[in-house]
Amino acid sequence: MVRTTSSDARKKDTREKIELGGLIVKAGLRYEKRALLFGALIAIAERIRDDPEARARFTAIGAKAFIDDGE
């Protein structure tokens, strides 16, 4: 039973990472350097923590992009 739970958790974690990587591709950033992507994500994380309006703006941009992409 513990193995199944552990295996399920690993599968869920793997699927989540694949989906997150897919977002990088969808955003057109596939060929950017990892340091740039990581730095941008850190900067965005700091900004949305400090600025609820930025969080709402980024959420709206992402939601529109998903709709435009048919998701």
N, C-alpha and C positions, 0 to 999 in steps of 0.2 A: 504494500500500500504506500509506504513512504517513497519507494522508487517511482511509482506512478505519479505521485504528487510532484516529486522533484522533476521528473521528465516533463510533465505538463507545464510546470513553471518555466523550464528551460525553453520549451516550444513557444510558449507565450512571449517570453522575453525575446527570442529570436525573431518572431513575427513582428513584434513591435519595432525592433531595430531595422528590419527590412522596410517596414512602412515609413519610418523616419528617413531612411536613406532615399526612399522614393520621393519624398518631399524635396530633398536637395536637387534631385534630377528634374522634377516638375518645375522648380523655380529657375531652372536654367543654369545651375551652378555646378554641374557634374565635373567640370574640368578645372575648377578653382582649387587652389592649394588648401590642404586641410587646416593649416594654421590660420588662413584667412577666414575660412568657414567657422572655425572654432572661436576666433576672436569676434567675429560678427555676432555669433550666437551669445557669447558672453555679454557683449555690449547691449544686445536686445534684451537679454534677461535683466540686466541692471536697469535699463530704461523702463521696462514695463512694471518693474517693482516700484519705481519712483513716480511713475506718471500713468495714472489710470486712463487718461485720454489717449496716450500712445498705445496702450493695450487695446483699447476699443478700435482705434484706427487700424492697427495691424490685423486685428481680428476681422474687421470689415473687408480689408484687402484680401485676406486669405479666403474668406467665405465667398467673395465675388469670384475669385480665381477658381475655386472648386465648382461653382455654378457654371462659369464660362467653359470649364473643362468637361462638363457633363457629369460631375460626381455629386 
